[in-house]
Amino acid sequence: MPEITDEDRERVELLRLVSSSKNEFKKLTLEQLKRLQELVEKKDYSHDKKAHKSKVKLLGKINVRIYELTEGRGIWG
């Protein structure tokens, strides 16, 4: 069984924050979002098709939220 690393714990904690609310990514800071993006990109889900698809979808949502924060507005206004 693979050992759980500090990065695994950090990734899970950030994912818990995201999944604990309807507003998902609005609670995370830009730094937290960038860190979550980095941690999710590192994780290999190629062995599980559904997990890989979820990873790609999550990365898309993270990118949208980072864009919203860096542009200073949401996409829809």
C-alpha positions, 0 to 999 in steps of 0.5 A, a space after each residue: 500500500 502506498 504511503 500517504 504523503 504530506 502533499 496527499 493530505 494537503 490535496 485532500 484538505 483543499 478538496 474538502 474545502 471545495 466540496 463542503 459548500 455550494 459556492 465551492 471555489 469562492 471560499 479559496 484564496 488565489 494561493 490556495 487555488 493555485 496550490 490545489 491546481 498544482 497538487 491535482 495536476 501531479 496526481 496520476 489517475 490514468 489507471 481509473 478512467 472516471 477519476 481521470 475525467 473528474 480530474 480534468 473537469 476539476 482542473 477546468 473549474 479551478 482554471 475558471 476561478 483563477 481567471 475570475 480572481 486575476 481579472 477581478 470579476 466573474 465571467 458573467 458579470 
